[in-house]
Amino acid sequence: MRELVDSGKLVKLAQGLYYAPRSSRFGPLPPEDTELIGSFLRDKAFLVFSPSSYNTVGLGTTQLYNHTLVYNHKRHGVFRLGSRQFDFRVKPRFPGKLSPEFLFIDLLNNLAQLAEDHEDVWRRARDKWPTFNPGRLQQALDNYGSVATRKRIRDWGDDRFSARGKGLPPVAGAGQ
């Protein structure tokens, strides 16, 4: 292995993690995030995204974040793989790919960790809530919403879901 690393045919990214760089006319290419993370986790079940993706939901968030989140079932913590740093978070459930509904719910779940005006984002979220597809948003809330997010949304008193037979889920300890 040492000879391959010394010759440049392999690059060591972390303990026990190597890759064979592909070349371009600009030099060696870094590994794809999905390949790198899949090898590190030895699993294919993960979701990679930047918190900057929350800006696409339309809640007035504008911060740009210089880290990458990895939702997975195995590892938790911040790991440096090569020159990149990844924030691995163990989650019981996450979608196979990003959707506006998931990003909306996940942004609200993680709002306390973001550099945004929290009350302003909650106010905009309340206004934006009715513009989403009700079935997909309810499914995202059921599958990915934290207890605090579910309670806050339930407190909005939006009964458009119950009119379709899909009332908001009860929140444990919310004092019905």
C-alpha positions, 0 to 999 in steps of 0.5 A: 500500500505504501508503494502505491501511495508513494507512487500516487496511484492511491491516496490515503483519505483516512485510516483504512480508507484509500482511493485511486484518483482519476485524472483530468487535464487539470490534475487528479480528481477527488472521489465522488461524495457518494462513493467516498461516504459509501465506502466509509460507512460500508453502507448504501443507506445515507443522505448527503446534503448541505444546510445551504439546501434549506435556502431553496424552500422559500422561507427567507433563509440566506446563510451559506454553510461550509459543511456537509451533513450525512444522515445515516444509520451507523455513524455519528460525529464530524469526520475528515475524509481527505480534505473534506469534513462531513457531519455524520448524524444517525437518524432512524429515517430519512428519504432516499433523495431531497424533496421540498417537503423534507427540506421544509420539515428538516429545516424546522427540526434544525432551526435552533442550529442555524444562523437565522432569525428563528421567529422570522423563519417560523412566521414565514413557515406558517405562511408557506405551509399551505402552499405545499402538497398536503399529502407529501407534507403530511408524510414528511411530517409523519416520517421526519418531524421532531416532536417539537416541530409537530407540536408547533405545527399542530398549534397553528390550528391548520385543519386542512389535513383533518378535512382530508382525513389526515389529521396531524399526529398526536404529540406525546406529552402535549396535553390534549 
